[in-house]
Amino acid sequence: MKISLKTRIALTLMLKNKKKRTHSKSLKLGTGENKIASVAFFLPTSIKHSQYIIQYLINISKHELDFKLICYSEVSSMYSTSINHSGIIISDKQLNWWGLPEQTVASQIDILNCDAIVDLNPEFDPVHAILINKVKSSLKIGFESKCSHELFNVTLRIDPYGFIEKQYNQINQLLGLS
């Protein structure tokens, strides 16, 4: 994903000024009384990975897990035709001059109050980064990038051979679904 200079500058400043959050709620991975019950999935705009993601989300819907989908308006129809779940759709009108999300979008995501956040986008997305940074979730899972250590508790390496299904299986293990 090509990121404009003004967006990179704004993102760098926002991530440097972030405050460390403390989480009072702890989660146990796997089964038990404090297991993960709700997850917010950030979905990519790339059509290249959409087929795998749709199949992954269809498999996830078979489990007793409350999940929300967060995606851009230009790809929402692609996902909503296959997966019938609520979520948040981000439009260009909700982005400021810097190309970053307005406070209203961050507030919508914070209201979701999910136990875990998973960014299924294998490529870095500055809008997702800002929103993930503002969410007060105990578990944040995403793919390795230059800013991933500042955003996620758990970072997954992208398979050099292109088999992204391995990373999705790792996500399921972390969420206690396998």
ChimeraX commands (.cxc) that place a marker at each C-alpha (Angstrom):
marker #1 position 0.00,0.00,0.00 radius 0.5
marker #1 position 1.43,3.37,-1.01 radius 0.5
marker #1 position 1.24,5.87,1.84 radius 0.5
marker #1 position 1.45,9.59,1.13 radius 0.5
marker #1 position 4.09,11.70,2.85 radius 0.5
marker #1 position 1.54,13.75,4.82 radius 0.5
marker #1 position -0.09,10.55,6.13 radius 0.5
marker #1 position 3.29,9.10,7.15 radius 0.5
marker #1 position 4.15,12.30,9.04 radius 0.5
marker #1 position 0.80,12.38,10.85 radius 0.5
marker #1 position 1.00,8.67,11.68 radius 0.5
marker #1 position 4.53,9.00,13.06 radius 0.5
marker #1 position 3.52,11.91,15.27 radius 0.5
marker #1 position 0.41,10.14,16.56 radius 0.5
marker #1 position 2.27,6.92,17.38 radius 0.5
marker #1 position 5.07,8.82,19.15 radius 0.5
marker #1 position 2.54,10.69,21.29 radius 0.5
marker #1 position 0.53,7.62,22.25 radius 0.5
marker #1 position 0.09,6.95,25.91 radius 0.5
marker #1 position 0.72,3.53,27.36 radius 0.5
marker #1 position -2.58,1.99,28.41 radius 0.5
marker #1 position -3.04,-0.35,31.28 radius 0.5
marker #1 position -5.51,-3.16,30.96 radius 0.5
marker #1 position -7.29,-4.33,34.07 radius 0.5
marker #1 position -8.91,-7.27,32.36 radius 0.5
marker #1 position -6.80,-10.33,31.68 radius 0.5
marker #1 position -7.69,-13.05,29.22 radius 0.5
marker #1 position -6.86,-16.72,29.16 radius 0.5
marker #1 position -6.14,-18.08,25.74 radius 0.5
marker #1 position -8.08,-21.26,25.03 radius 0.5
marker #1 position -10.97,-22.60,27.07 radius 0.5
marker #1 position -12.05,-21.44,30.50 radius 0.5
marker #1 position -14.12,-18.75,32.14 radius 0.5
marker #1 position -12.15,-15.74,30.88 radius 0.5
marker #1 position -11.73,-16.91,27.30 radius 0.5
marker #1 position -12.10,-14.59,24.35 radius 0.5
marker #1 position -15.76,-14.02,23.53 radius 0.5
marker #1 position -15.66,-11.11,21.06 radius 0.5
marker #1 position -13.23,-10.12,18.31 radius 0.5
marker #1 position -13.02,-7.22,15.86 radius 0.5
marker #1 position -11.43,-8.10,12.52 radius 0.5
marker #1 position -9.88,-5.38,10.37 radius 0.5
marker #1 position -10.22,-6.44,6.72 radius 0.5
marker #1 position -7.87,-5.50,3.86 radius 0.5
marker #1 position -8.76,-3.77,0.62 radius 0.5
marker #1 position -6.59,-6.13,-1.44 radius 0.5
marker #1 position -8.59,-8.51,-3.58 radius 0.5
marker #1 position -5.52,-10.78,-3.61 radius 0.5
marker #1 position -6.23,-12.00,-0.06 radius 0.5
marker #1 position -10.00,-11.56,0.03 radius 0.5
marker #1 position -10.82,-15.14,-1.04 radius 0.5
marker #1 position -8.80,-16.57,1.86 radius 0.5
marker #1 position -10.23,-14.07,4.31 radius 0.5
marker #1 position -13.82,-14.80,3.29 radius 0.5
marker #1 position -13.25,-18.54,3.77 radius 0.5
marker #1 position -11.53,-17.88,7.10 radius 0.5
marker #1 position -14.44,-15.76,8.36 radius 0.5
marker #1 position -16.99,-18.35,7.22 radius 0.5
marker #1 position -15.09,-20.95,9.27 radius 0.5
marker #1 position -14.93,-18.56,12.26 radius 0.5
marker #1 position -18.70,-18.05,12.15 radius 0.5
marker #1 position -19.16,-21.74,12.98 radius 0.5
marker #1 position -17.70,-21.11,16.45 radius 0.5
marker #1 position -19.45,-19.44,19.36 radius 0.5
marker #1 position -17.61,-16.19,18.90 radius 0.5
marker #1 position -19.10,-12.73,18.57 radius 0.5
marker #1 position -17.16,-10.91,15.89 radius 0.5
marker #1 position -17.38,-7.58,14.11 radius 0.5
marker #1 position -15.89,-6.64,10.77 radius 0.5
marker #1 position -14.16,-3.33,10.09 radius 0.5
marker #1 position -13.45,-2.44,6.48 radius 0.5
marker #1 position -13.44,0.32,3.90 radius 0.5
marker #1 position -16.62,1.19,2.04 radius 0.5
marker #1 position -15.12,0.25,-1.35 radius 0.5
marker #1 position -14.75,-3.41,-0.30 radius 0.5
marker #1 position -17.64,-3.79,2.12 radius 0.5
marker #1 position -19.96,-5.28,-0.49 radius 0.5
marker #1 position -17.35,-7.92,-1.38 radius 0.5
marker #1 position -17.28,-9.15,2.24 radius 0.5
marker #1 position -20.93,-8.60,3.16 radius 0.5
marker #1 position -22.21,-10.81,0.33 radius 0.5
marker #1 position -20.39,-13.81,1.84 radius 0.5
marker #1 position -20.40,-13.01,5.55 radius 0.5
marker #1 position -23.47,-11.70,7.32 radius 0.5
marker #1 position -22.05,-9.89,10.36 radius 0.5
marker #1 position -22.26,-6.39,11.67 radius 0.5
marker #1 position -19.35,-4.04,11.83 radius 0.5
marker #1 position -18.03,-0.64,10.93 radius 0.5
marker #1 position -17.56,0.64,7.41 radius 0.5
marker #1 position -14.97,3.38,6.94 radius 0.5
marker #1 position -15.63,5.81,4.10 radius 0.5
marker #1 position -13.38,8.47,2.61 radius 0.5
marker #1 position -15.60,11.10,4.22 radius 0.5
marker #1 position -14.50,9.84,7.64 radius 0.5
marker #1 position -10.82,10.51,6.91 radius 0.5
marker #1 position -9.25,13.89,7.60 radius 0.5
marker #1 position -6.92,15.90,5.38 radius 0.5
marker #1 position -3.98,13.80,6.59 radius 0.5
marker #1 position -5.69,10.62,5.39 radius 0.5
marker #1 position -6.26,9.40,8.93 radius 0.5
marker #1 position -9.57,8.56,10.65 radius 0.5
marker #1 position -11.64,11.21,12.38 radius 0.5
marker #1 position -12.30,10.84,16.11 radius 0.5
marker #1 position -15.87,9.66,15.45 radius 0.5
marker #1 position -14.57,6.49,13.76 radius 0.5
marker #1 position -12.26,5.72,16.69 radius 0.5
marker #1 position -15.18,6.23,19.07 radius 0.5
marker #1 position -17.32,3.76,17.11 radius 0.5
marker #1 position -14.61,1.11,17.32 radius 0.5
marker #1 position -14.00,1.74,21.01 radius 0.5
marker #1 position -17.71,1.20,21.70 radius 0.5
marker #1 position -17.40,-2.34,20.29 radius 0.5
marker #1 position -15.52,-3.26,23.48 radius 0.5
marker #1 position -13.97,-6.44,22.04 radius 0.5
marker #1 position -11.69,-8.83,23.90 radius 0.5
marker #1 position -9.35,-9.09,20.91 radius 0.5
marker #1 position -8.48,-7.12,17.79 radius 0.5
marker #1 position -7.13,-8.91,14.71 radius 0.5
marker #1 position -5.79,-7.08,11.68 radius 0.5
marker #1 position -6.09,-9.53,8.79 radius 0.5
marker #1 position -4.33,-7.12,6.45 radius 0.5
marker #1 position -0.86,-8.50,5.63 radius 0.5
marker #1 position 0.17,-5.02,4.43 radius 0.5
marker #1 position 0.52,-2.02,6.72 radius 0.5
marker #1 position -2.49,0.33,6.67 radius 0.5
marker #1 position -2.17,3.70,8.48 radius 0.5
marker #1 position -5.92,4.02,9.11 radius 0.5
marker #1 position -6.00,0.59,10.73 radius 0.5
marker #1 position -2.87,1.49,12.73 radius 0.5
marker #1 position -4.46,4.61,14.24 radius 0.5
marker #1 position -7.69,2.79,15.08 radius 0.5
marker #1 position -5.90,-0.21,16.59 radius 0.5
marker #1 position -3.74,2.15,18.63 radius 0.5
marker #1 position -6.84,3.79,20.15 radius 0.5
marker #1 position -8.74,0.60,21.00 radius 0.5
marker #1 position -8.52,-0.63,24.61 radius 0.5
marker #1 position -8.42,-4.33,23.85 radius 0.5
marker #1 position -6.32,-6.77,25.89 radius 0.5
marker #1 position -5.15,-8.75,22.86 radius 0.5
marker #1 position -4.09,-7.25,19.53 radius 0.5
marker #1 position -2.90,-9.54,16.74 radius 0.5
marker #1 position -1.44,-8.43,13.42 radius 0.5
marker #1 position 1.17,-9.04,10.78 radius 0.5
marker #1 position 4.77,-7.92,11.03 radius 0.5
marker #1 position 5.50,-4.43,9.71 radius 0.5
marker #1 position 7.69,-1.48,10.60 radius 0.5
marker #1 position 5.20,-0.29,13.26 radius 0.5
marker #1 position 3.81,-3.65,14.39 radius 0.5
marker #1 position 5.75,-3.70,17.67 radius 0.5
marker #1 position 3.96,-0.49,18.70 radius 0.5
marker #1 position 0.50,-1.74,17.73 radius 0.5
marker #1 position 0.20,-5.45,18.49 radius 0.5
marker #1 position 0.78,-7.76,21.46 radius 0.5
marker #1 position 1.23,-10.66,19.03 radius 0.5
marker #1 position 2.91,-10.22,15.66 radius 0.5
marker #1 position 2.74,-12.87,12.94 radius 0.5
marker #1 position 5.37,-13.27,10.26 radius 0.5
marker #1 position 4.16,-13.43,6.71 radius 0.5
marker #1 position 5.00,-16.77,5.14 radius 0.5
marker #1 position 7.64,-16.19,2.42 radius 0.5
marker #1 position 6.01,-18.87,0.27 radius 0.5
marker #1 position 2.67,-17.09,0.23 radius 0.5
marker #1 position 0.62,-19.54,2.29 radius 0.5
marker #1 position -1.35,-17.13,4.45 radius 0.5
marker #1 position -3.53,-19.96,5.75 radius 0.5
marker #1 position -0.76,-20.86,8.22 radius 0.5
marker #1 position -1.05,-17.46,9.84 radius 0.5
marker #1 position -4.84,-17.79,10.02 radius 0.5
marker #1 position -4.39,-21.11,11.84 radius 0.5
marker #1 position -2.07,-19.35,14.29 radius 0.5
marker #1 position -4.75,-16.70,14.86 radius 0.5
marker #1 position -7.29,-19.44,15.59 radius 0.5
marker #1 position -4.91,-21.00,18.12 radius 0.5
marker #1 position -4.43,-17.64,19.85 radius 0.5
marker #1 position -8.18,-17.07,19.97 radius 0.5
marker #1 position -8.74,-20.57,21.39 radius 0.5
marker #1 position -10.67,-21.82,18.36 radius 0.5
marker #1 position -8.54,-24.80,17.37 radius 0.5
marker link #1:1,2 radius 0.2
marker link #1:2,3 radius 0.2
marker link #1:3,4 radius 0.2
marker link #1:4,5 radius 0.2
marker link #1:5,6 radius 0.2
marker link #1:6,7 radius 0.2
marker link #1:7,8 radius 0.2
marker link #1:8,9 radius 0.2
marker link #1:9,10 radius 0.2
marker link #1:10,11 radius 0.2
marker link #1:11,12 radius 0.2
marker link #1:12,13 radius 0.2
marker link #1:13,14 radius 0.2
marker link #1:14,15 radius 0.2
marker link #1:15,16 radius 0.2
marker link #1:16,17 radius 0.2
marker link #1:17,18 radius 0.2
marker link #1:18,19 radius 0.2
marker link #1:19,20 radius 0.2
marker link #1:20,21 radius 0.2
marker link #1:21,22 radius 0.2
marker link #1:22,23 radius 0.2
marker link #1:23,24 radius 0.2
marker link #1:24,25 radius 0.2
marker link #1:25,26 radius 0.2
marker link #1:26,27 radius 0.2
marker link #1:27,28 radius 0.2
marker link #1:28,29 radius 0.2
marker link #1:29,30 radius 0.2
marker link #1:30,31 radius 0.2
marker link #1:31,32 radius 0.2
marker link #1:32,33 radius 0.2
marker link #1:33,34 radius 0.2
marker link #1:34,35 radius 0.2
marker link #1:35,36 radius 0.2
marker link #1:36,37 radius 0.2
marker link #1:37,38 radius 0.2
marker link #1:38,39 radius 0.2
marker link #1:39,40 radius 0.2
marker link #1:40,41 radius 0.2
marker link #1:41,42 radius 0.2
marker link #1:42,43 radius 0.2
marker link #1:43,44 radius 0.2
marker link #1:44,45 radius 0.2
marker link #1:45,46 radius 0.2
marker link #1:46,47 radius 0.2
marker link #1:47,48 radius 0.2
marker link #1:48,49 radius 0.2
marker link #1:49,50 radius 0.2
marker link #1:50,51 radius 0.2
marker link #1:51,52 radius 0.2
marker link #1:52,53 radius 0.2
marker link #1:53,54 radius 0.2
marker link #1:54,55 radius 0.2
marker link #1:55,56 radius 0.2
marker link #1:56,57 radius 0.2
marker link #1:57,58 radius 0.2
marker link #1:58,59 radius 0.2
marker link #1:59,60 radius 0.2
marker link #1:60,61 radius 0.2
marker link #1:61,62 radius 0.2
marker link #1:62,63 radius 0.2
marker link #1:63,64 radius 0.2
marker link #1:64,65 radius 0.2
marker link #1:65,66 radius 0.2
marker link #1:66,67 radius 0.2
marker link #1:67,68 radius 0.2
marker link #1:68,69 radius 0.2
marker link #1:69,70 radius 0.2
marker link #1:70,71 radius 0.2
marker link #1:71,72 radius 0.2
marker link #1:72,73 radius 0.2
marker link #1:73,74 radius 0.2
marker link #1:74,75 radius 0.2
marker link #1:75,76 radius 0.2
marker link #1:76,77 radius 0.2
marker link #1:77,78 radius 0.2
marker link #1:78,79 radius 0.2
marker link #1:79,80 radius 0.2
marker link #1:80,81 radius 0.2
marker link #1:81,82 radius 0.2
marker link #1:82,83 radius 0.2
marker link #1:83,84 radius 0.2
marker link #1:84,85 radius 0.2
marker link #1:85,86 radius 0.2
marker link #1:86,87 radius 0.2
marker link #1:87,88 radius 0.2
marker link #1:88,89 radius 0.2
marker link #1:89,90 radius 0.2
marker link #1:90,91 radius 0.2
marker link #1:91,92 radius 0.2
marker link #1:92,93 radius 0.2
marker link #1:93,94 radius 0.2
marker link #1:94,95 radius 0.2
marker link #1:95,96 radius 0.2
marker link #1:96,97 radius 0.2
marker link #1:97,98 radius 0.2
marker link #1:98,99 radius 0.2
marker link #1:99,100 radius 0.2
marker link #1:100,101 radius 0.2
marker link #1:101,102 radius 0.2
marker link #1:102,103 radius 0.2
marker link #1:103,104 radius 0.2
marker link #1:104,105 radius 0.2
marker link #1:105,106 radius 0.2
marker link #1:106,107 radius 0.2
marker link #1:107,108 radius 0.2
marker link #1:108,109 radius 0.2
marker link #1:109,110 radius 0.2
marker link #1:110,111 radius 0.2
marker link #1:111,112 radius 0.2
marker link #1:112,113 radius 0.2
marker link #1:113,114 radius 0.2
marker link #1:114,115 radius 0.2
marker link #1:115,116 radius 0.2
marker link #1:116,117 radius 0.2
marker link #1:117,118 radius 0.2
marker link #1:118,119 radius 0.2
marker link #1:119,120 radius 0.2
marker link #1:120,121 radius 0.2
marker link #1:121,122 radius 0.2
marker link #1:122,123 radius 0.2
marker link #1:123,124 radius 0.2
marker link #1:124,125 radius 0.2
marker link #1:125,126 radius 0.2
marker link #1:126,127 radius 0.2
marker link #1:127,128 radius 0.2
marker link #1:128,129 radius 0.2
marker link #1:129,130 radius 0.2
marker link #1:130,131 radius 0.2
marker link #1:131,132 radius 0.2
marker link #1:132,133 radius 0.2
marker link #1:133,134 radius 0.2
marker link #1:134,135 radius 0.2
marker link #1:135,136 radius 0.2
marker link #1:136,137 radius 0.2
marker link #1:137,138 radius 0.2
marker link #1:138,139 radius 0.2
marker link #1:139,140 radius 0.2
marker link #1:140,141 radius 0.2
marker link #1:141,142 radius 0.2
marker link #1:142,143 radius 0.2
marker link #1:143,144 radius 0.2
marker link #1:144,145 radius 0.2
marker link #1:145,146 radius 0.2
marker link #1:146,147 radius 0.2
marker link #1:147,148 radius 0.2
marker link #1:148,149 radius 0.2
marker link #1:149,150 radius 0.2
marker link #1:150,151 radius 0.2
marker link #1:151,152 radius 0.2
marker link #1:152,153 radius 0.2
marker link #1:153,154 radius 0.2
marker link #1:154,155 radius 0.2
marker link #1:155,156 radius 0.2
marker link #1:156,157 radius 0.2
marker link #1:157,158 radius 0.2
marker link #1:158,159 radius 0.2
marker link #1:159,160 radius 0.2
marker link #1:160,161 radius 0.2
marker link #1:161,162 radius 0.2
marker link #1:162,163 radius 0.2
marker link #1:163,164 radius 0.2
marker link #1:164,165 radius 0.2
marker link #1:165,166 radius 0.2
marker link #1:166,167 radius 0.2
marker link #1:167,168 radius 0.2
marker link #1:168,169 radius 0.2
marker link #1:169,170 radius 0.2
marker link #1:170,171 radius 0.2
marker link #1:171,172 radius 0.2
marker link #1:172,173 radius 0.2
marker link #1:173,174 radius 0.2
marker link #1:174,175 radius 0.2
marker link #1:175,176 radius 0.2
marker link #1:176,177 radius 0.2
marker link #1:177,178 radius 0.2
view
